[in-house]
C-alpha cells in the first residue's frame, strides 16, 4: 500500500483539477453557485452513504466515540470553506490569480503538518515547495501581471488555500482508526452541513433544475468522492510534506482539462510552469525510493 500511495494521492489531486471547468460549463447553462454546491455535496454524502451501508461497516464496530466522530465532521468543513471562499475569490480576481492563491495550500499544509508532528520538512521538500510555487505562477499565466488585483479577492483566495491545507492535513491525521470510507463519508457530511448553512438563502430561493442535479453529481465525483477517498486511504502512508507537494498536480490538471473541454489556450510559459510542477512532484518521491533502496541494501 505504501508503494502505491503517491500514485493514488496524485490521482486524487488530478481529479481536483476537473471541477473548475465543470463549474464554468454549468454556469453557461444558467446554474447558480449555491444550489450547485449544495447538490454536489449532497450527492457526495448520498453516494458515500450508500457505499457505507452496503459494506455494513457500522461506526459502533470501529472502536470510536462521539468526540472523534464530531472532530472528523468538523474537519470536513475545510472542504466546504475551500469551495465557498474560492467561488468568492473568482468574482473579484482572474482565475489565474485565484489558482495561484489556492496553491499557497502547498506550503501552508507542510507548515501545519510540521506543527502537528513537531518535525520540520527536509531541505529537498522545501526545494520542491519553492519549485511548486514558481511553477504555479508560470502555469497559471500570472506572469507578467497586466492588471490591478483586488486585495479582498486575494484574501478570499488565501482563505480557500487555508481550507484546502486543513483538508489535506486533517484527512491524514484525524480518525485513522476509522474505516477510510466511513471517514470520507463523515468528512463530506461536515462539508455538506457548512455549505447548507452558508448558502442557505440562495438554496431556498433558487429552483431545482436538471442541469443543477446533473452537474452537481459530476462535480461530486471529481471534487469529493474520488479525491477524499484517495486522500483518506493513502495520505496517512506518505512522509511529511509529500502529500501537499503531490496535491499541486491539481493546477496542471485544471489547465489540461480547460484546454480539452473549454478550448482555452495554453502558452509556452504555462507549459514550462507545468513541467516545473511535475519535476517538483517527482523529485522527492524518486529521491525517497532511491534512499530506501540504498538503506535496504546497506
C-alpha positions in Angstrom: 0.0 0.0 0.0 2.8 2.4 0.9 4.4 2.0 -2.5 1.3 2.9 -4.5 0.2 5.7 -2.0 1.9 8.5 -4.0 0.2 7.4 -7.2 -3.3 7.5 -5.7 -2.8 10.8 -3.9 -1.6 12.2 -7.2 -4.7 10.8 -9.0 -6.8 12.5 -6.3 -5.1 15.8 -6.9 -5.6 15.4 -10.7 -9.3 14.7 -10.0 -9.5 18.0 -8.1 -8.5 19.8 -11.3 -11.6 18.7 -13.2 -14.4 20.6 -11.4 -13.2 24.1 -12.3 -14.1 23.5 -15.9 -17.3 21.8 -14.9 -18.3 24.9 -12.9 -17.8 27.1 -16.0 -19.9 24.8 -18.2 -22.6 24.6 -15.5 -22.7 28.5 -15.3 -23.2 28.6 -19.1 -26.3 26.6 -18.6 -27.6 29.0 -16.0 -26.8 27.0 -12.9 -26.5 29.2 -9.7 -23.4 28.7 -7.4 -25.3 28.0 -4.2 -27.6 25.2 -5.4 -24.7 23.7 -7.4 -22.5 23.4 -4.3 -25.5 22.1 -2.3 -26.3 19.3 -4.7 -22.6 18.5 -5.2 -22.0 17.9 -1.5 -25.4 16.2 -1.0 -24.6 13.8 -3.9 -21.3 13.0 -2.3 -22.9 12.3 1.1 -25.5 10.1 -0.6 -23.1 8.1 -2.8 -20.6 7.5 0.1 -23.5 6.8 2.5 -24.8 4.0 0.1 -21.3 2.6 0.0 -21.0 2.8 3.7 -24.4 1.0 4.3 -23.6 -1.6 1.6 -20.3 -2.5 3.3 -22.1 -2.8 6.7 -19.0 -1.3 8.4 -21.0 0.5 11.1 -19.5 3.1 13.4 -20.2 1.0 16.5 -17.8 -1.7 15.2 -14.9 0.7 14.6 -13.8 1.5 18.2 -14.7 5.1 18.0 -16.6 7.6 20.1 -18.8 10.7 19.5 -16.0 13.1 20.2 -13.9 11.6 17.4 -16.8 11.5 15.1 -17.5 15.2 15.8 -13.9 16.1 15.1 -13.9 14.3 11.7 -17.2 16.0 10.8 -15.7 19.4 11.8 -12.6 18.7 9.8 -14.8 18.1 6.8 -15.9 21.8 6.9 -12.4 22.6 5.4 -13.6 21.4 2.0 -16.7 23.4 2.3 -14.7 26.5 3.2 -12.4 25.9 0.3 -15.2 25.9 -2.2 -17.0 28.8 -0.7 -14.0 31.1 -0.5 -12.7 30.1 -3.9 -16.0 31.0 -5.6 -16.0 34.3 -3.8 -12.4 34.9 -5.0 -13.3 34.2 -8.6 -15.9 37.0 -8.5 -13.1 39.6 -7.8 -9.9 38.3 -9.4 -9.0 36.4 -12.5 -8.9 32.6 -12.5 -5.1 32.6 -12.8 -4.7 34.8 -9.7 -7.2 32.7 -7.7 -5.3 29.5 -8.7 -2.0 30.9 -7.6 -3.6 31.8 -4.2 -5.1 28.4 -3.8 -1.7 26.8 -4.4 -0.4 28.5 -1.3 -2.0 25.5 0.4 1.2 23.6 -0.5 3.4 25.4 2.0 0.5 26.1 4.4 -0.1 22.3 4.6 3.6 21.5 5.1 3.8 24.1 7.9 0.6 22.8 9.5 1.9 19.3 9.3 5.2 20.3 10.9 3.4 22.0 13.8 1.2 18.9 14.3 4.0 16.4 14.1 6.7 18.7 15.6 9.1 17.7 12.8 10.4 20.1 10.1 10.4 19.1 6.4 13.7 18.1 4.7 15.7 20.5 2.5 14.6 18.6 -0.5 11.0 19.0 0.3 11.5 22.8 0.9 13.1 22.9 -2.5 10.2 21.1 -4.0 7.8 23.6 -2.4 9.7 26.5 -3.9 9.6 24.9 -7.3 5.9 24.3 -7.0 5.2 28.0 -6.2 7.4 29.2 -9.1 5.8 26.7 -11.5 2.4 27.7 -10.2 3.0 31.4 -11.1 4.1 30.4 -14.7 1.4 27.7 -15.2 -1.4 30.0 -14.1 -0.3 32.6 -16.7 0.0 35.2 -14.0 3.4 36.5 -15.1 3.7 39.2 -16.1 0.9 41.0 -14.1 -1.0 43.2 -16.5 -3.9 44.4 -14.3 -4.6 45.5 -10.7 -5.8 42.8 -8.4 -8.5 43.2 -5.7 -7.0 42.8 -2.2 -10.3 41.3 -1.0 -10.2 38.8 -3.8 -6.6 37.8 -3.0 -7.7 37.4 0.7 -10.6 35.1 -0.2 -8.2 33.1 -2.4 -5.8 32.8 0.6 -8.7 31.7 2.9 -9.5 29.0 0.3 -5.9 27.8 0.4 -6.1 27.6 4.2 -9.3 25.5 3.9 -7.5 23.2 1.4 -4.4 22.9 3.6 -6.6 21.9 6.6 -8.4 19.3 4.4 -5.2 17.6 3.4 -3.7 17.6 6.9 -6.8 16.5 8.7 -7.6 13.7 6.3 -4.1 12.4 7.1 -4.1 12.9 10.9 -7.7 12.5 12.2 -9.7 9.4 12.6 -7.1 7.0 11.3 -8.6 4.1 13.3 -11.9 4.6 11.3 -12.6 2.7 8.1 -11.4 5.1 5.3 -14.8 5.0 3.5 -16.5 5.9 6.8 -14.0 8.7 7.4 -14.6 10.1 3.9 -18.3 10.0 4.4 -18.1 11.9 7.7 -15.8 14.5 6.1 -18.3 15.0 3.2 -21.1 15.3 5.7 -19.3 18.0 7.6 -18.7 19.9 4.3 -22.4 19.5 3.4 -23.5 21.0 6.7 -21.3 24.0 6.2 -22.5 24.6 2.6 -26.1 24.2 3.7 -25.7 27.0 6.3 -23.6 29.4 4.3 -25.5 29.1 1.0 -28.9 28.5 2.7 -30.7 31.7 1.5 -29.7 31.1 -2.2 -30.5 27.4 -2.0 -34.1 28.0 -0.7 -34.9 30.7 -3.3 -33.5 29.1 -6.4 -35.4 26.4 -8.4 -34.1 22.9 -8.7 -33.3 22.2 -12.4 -32.0 19.2 -14.2 -28.6 20.9 -15.1 -28.1 21.6 -11.4 -28.6 18.0 -10.5 -26.5 16.7 -13.4 -23.5 18.9 -12.8 -23.9 18.5 -9.1 -23.4 14.7 -9.3 -20.4 15.0 -11.7 -18.7 17.6 -9.6 -19.3 15.5 -6.5 -17.5 12.5 -8.1 -14.4 14.6 -9.2 -14.1 17.1 -6.3 -15.1 14.9 -3.3 -15.8 11.2 -3.7 -12.7 10.1 -5.5 -10.2 12.7 -4.1 -11.3 12.3 -0.5 -11.3 8.5 -0.7 -7.8 8.6 -2.2 -6.6 11.1 0.5 -8.2 9.2 3.4 -6.7 5.8 2.2 -3.3 6.9 1.2 -2.3 10.3 2.6 -1.5 8.8 6.1 1.0 6.5 4.4 3.1 9.4 3.0 6.1 11.0 4.6 5.7 14.6 6.0 5.4 17.1 3.2 5.0 14.7 0.3 1.2 14.8 0.2 0.9 18.6 -0.1 3.5 18.6 -2.9 1.6 15.9 -4.8 -1.6 18.0 -4.3 -0.1 20.7 -6.6 -0.8 18.5 -9.6 -4.3 20.0 -9.4 -3.2 23.1 -11.3 -1.7 21.3 -14.3 -4.8 19.1 -14.4 -7.0 22.2 -14.4 -5.1 23.7 -17.3 -5.3 20.4 -19.3 -9.0 19.9 -18.6 -9.8 23.5 -19.5 -7.8 23.1 -22.8 -9.8 19.9 -23.6 -13.3 20.9 -22.5 -13.3 24.7 -22.9 -10.7 25.1 -25.7 -8.7 27.6 -23.6 -5.2 28.4 -25.0 -2.0 27.3 -23.3 1.1 29.4 -23.7 4.7 28.3 -23.7 5.4 29.8 -20.3 2.4 27.9 -18.9 3.9 24.6 -20.3 7.2 25.5 -18.6 5.3 26.0 -15.3 3.6 22.7 -15.6 6.9 20.9 -16.2 8.4 22.6 -13.2 5.5 21.5 -11.0 5.8 17.9 -12.3 9.5 18.0 -11.6 8.9 19.2 -8.1 6.4 16.4 -7.5 8.6 13.6 -9.0 11.8 14.8 -7.3 11.1 13.9 -3.6 9.4 10.7 -4.5 12.2 9.4 -6.7 14.7 10.5 -4.1 12.8 8.8 -1.4 12.6 5.5 -3.4 16.3 5.6 -4.1 17.2 6.4 -0.5 15.0 3.5 0.8 16.6 1.1 -1.7 20.1 2.2 -0.6 19.2 1.8 3.0 17.8 -1.7 2.5 21.0 -2.8 0.6 23.1 -1.4 3.4 
